[in-house]
Amino acid sequence: MGQLFIFLKKRKKLFTLIILLLVLQSVGTLLIPFMVAILIDTGIMNADMQAIVNVGIKMVVISLFTTLIAVGGSYLSAEFAASFGKYLREALFKKTQDFSIADFEAFGTSSILTRTTTDISIIQKTIMTVLQLVIPTPLILITAITLTAKESGMLALIISGFILIFIIATGIVLSKSSKLSQFIQVRMDKINRILRESIIGVRVIRAFNRSQFEKERCDTVCSEYATTMISMNKLFAFLNPIVWLVMGLVMATVIWFGGGSVFKGSMEVGGIVSVTEYAVMALSYLILSATSIVTIPKMHNCLERINEVLNATVTIQDKVHQTINNNILPSSVTFDKVCFSYHGAEENVLDNLTFKFEAGKTTAIIGSTGSGKSTIAKILLRLHDIQSGQILLDGKNIQKYSQYDLRAKIGYVPQKAFLFSGNISDNLAMGKKGASLADMRRAIEIAQAETFIEALPEKLNTLVAQGGTNFSGGQKQRLAIARAIIKNAGVCIFDDSFSALDFKTDAALRKAIKANLTNAVVIIIAQRINTIIDADQIIVLDEGKIVGIGKHNELLNSCHVYKEIAKSQLDMEG
């Protein structure tokens, strides 16, 4: 509940106004039965039309006033709940933007999405109903019982007893439902994860005829969620017969004792009517309050899940850092005895790596699958932090720079080209804010994307589907490359980003990069020998260790691993 209290401090004026309106609404609501009693006793029983008219006008005025207050209270309650939801979503988004890859993996993408959407929606709805129904209930109960006591102390005690029975029953339901509510959102996480996988992987699922298997997997998690919800709804259903039983007993008791009191002359008819109204009103608010209160354990669980994310320790943080002059391009990147392993791994993915990337030269990294090639790009970007050694940017440890400043110096094309929804120019502009048309044309020309973009009816304004699914693999790679080039970064990393290109386009792209990125540190991570054959320096990795550094012809003679890779690929091409 910590985040709710923090928000209350920020919006205490709004919350105070809501409470004031709820109090006025409760007073107006309770005045109506009081006025009804006066109407009956002074007007109807005495056949006094003037009294009936006067009391009737007052009742209309009170009703209109209460209605306006209720509308205002509902509006402000909705604003408060929506504002709190906005506050939580912004806090979650800001927090997750600081997460490392390992931090994301610790929670899971589907779980973070569920917390940001479903959990916060539940919190908003619960806050809205609590403000409107739960908070006024104590005032209604106390005032109703007090006013009933003025008419009959016995009736006040009896009604209080029935209310106590209802509160105890509600408390039992709450205690049992709170345990079940802890599992509901966890089950929802699983549903979201499986649905996300089945939608993203629909092509693979159909290609391998696994639709029935996925259906059964989805049915299993949905059944688990349904079972938990049914168990909780059974508990809530327990309240319904109690509600009607208590309501019937209260009405029967009021009429029985009230009727006897009227015959004895100790109560007026209007008093019986007003007591009945007070009892019905108190129980009605209790019933509505109970239906809202049972959602509080679920809201509390949702808040705890959100706090887990907000209170999580970010594994990669900026230390006391030096500033980087963004106008000066870095001249070198040095790996000095770098060792790295993923969380929980028994062995290092990268072991004692020492080498240097220099500006104006192209360095290629090659090796078998799992040799640690892509990991080099990730630790250079500080998506992960190394365990030992150091990575130097112009002789200074990259951990001394802020992550923002460091990444501003690096243009990166990931192994899996990803495009954002929007249009082509939007995606290119991610590389350089306020990029001009000339900047975009230069980037797409270097990336060999000009031909297919010009063939599109809308050209740069062509819409891009989520993930770039309306483009081929090679087209997505070239657009991702253009996005990195337009950044004019001092370090350009191409992580196996030529793999979907034909040999002719691959060669033309490498030629254009060499001719245009003359002042940048160019790093090409690749599987194909043809992609790196003309690199100024080739680093060969095997099981996270360097087994060769040199040019193509040198490595053919000195590095067995490189020779085997080259032999297998060049023989196949031959």
C-alpha positions, 0 to 999 in steps of 0.5 A: 500500500506504500505507493497509495500512501505516497500518492495520497500525500501528493493529491491530499487536497483532491482526496480531502474534497472527495471525503467532504463530498461523501460526507455531505452525500451521506448526510443528504441521504440520511435526511430523506427518511427523517423528512419522511417521518415528519411528513407522515406524522405532521402532514398525513396523520393530521391531514395537513396539506400545507405541512405536506407541501412544505416538507415535500419541497424540502425533500425535493431540495435535499434530493437535488442537492444530494444528487449534485453532490453524488455526481461531483463525488463520483467524478472526482473519485474517478479522477483520483482512481485514474490519476493513481493508475496513471501514476503507477503506469508511469512509475513502472515504465520509468523503472523498467527502462532502467532494467538490464536484460537480466532484470527483465528475465527475472520477472518475465515479459508477460508478468510485467505486461500483466502488472502494467495493464490488468493489475492496475485496472483492478486497482483503479476499479477497486479504489473507485468502488471503495471511495464511493461505497466503503468509506461512507458506510461507517458514517451511514451505519453510525448515524442510522443506528443513532437515529433509530435509538432516538425512536427505540433503543430496543430496535437499535440494539436488534438492528446492531446485532443483525449488522454485526452478524453480517459483518462477521460473515463478511470477515470470514469470506474476506479471510478465505478469499485473500488467500485465493486472490494471491494466486489469481494474478499469477495464473493470469501471468501464465495465461498471458505468457502462453497466449503471447507465445502462441500468437508470436509463434503461430507460424511455427505452431502450424508448420509443426502441426502443434495447434492441438498441443498449444490448445491443450496447454492453453486449456490447462492454464485457463482451467487453473485460473477458472478453478481459482475464480470459481472457488472465490465466487463460491465464497462470495455467493455465500454472502447472498443468502445471508444478505436476504436472511438478515434483510428479512429478519430486520424488516420483520423485527422492525414491523413486529416491535414497531407495530407493538410500540405504535399500539402502546403509543410509544412510537409514531407511524412515521417513526416506524417508517423512518427506522425501516428506511434507516435499517434498509439503508444501513444494510444496503450500504453494508451489502454494497460495501461488502461486494467492494471490500472483497476486492480489496485483498485482490487489489492489495495483491496487485499493489504488492506485485507492482511494488516488487517491480518498483522496489527491485534492485537494478543490477546495472546502475550508473556509478560516479561517472565522467562526462563524454563530449558527444562531439568527439568520436571515440578512436578505440574500444579495448577489451582488457582481460574481460570475463563474463558469465550469465546469472546462474551459469557455471562457466564463463561465456567469455573468458579472458578476452583481450583485443582492440577495436580501432576507428577507421578499421573494420573488425569482424568477430566469427565463431561457432554458435554459442561461442559468445559473439553476440555477448560481446555486443551486449556487454559493450552496450552494458546490457550486461555487466562483466565480472572481471577485466575492463572495457575501455572507451578511449582508455576510460572504463565504460562503467565510469560513463552514464549508460545514456552517454555510452549508448549515445556513442554506439549504433547497434543493429541487433541479431534479430532486426526489430522495427516499431509500428509507425512508418519507415521515417519514424523508425529511421528517426529513432536513430537521430532525433529530428533527422532531415530527409537528406539524412534519411536518404543517405542512410538508406542508400548506404544500407542498400534499402533505397531500391525497395523503399522507392518501389513502395507507393508511400515510400518513407511514409509506408506503414510498418506493422508491429515488429515489421511483419509486413517486410521480408527479413532482408528488408527489415535488416536493411532498415535496421542498419539504416537506423543505426547508420543515421545515428552517426555514432562513433562505434557501429555494431552489426550483430549478424545483421547481414544474414538475410541478405544475398551475397551481392547486396551483402558485398555492396553494403560492406563496400558502402559502409567502408567508404562512408564510415571512415571515422567510426569503429566498425564491428561486424559479428557474422557467421558467413566468411564472405561477410568478413573476408575483407575485414581489417581484423578478424577475431575468432572465438571458440567456447568464449576464448580467442583462438585467432586474431588477424586477417583472412589469409593469415588466419587460414594459415594460423588458426585451425578453427577459422580454417575449418569454418572457411573450408566448410563454407567455401567448399559448399559455395564451390 
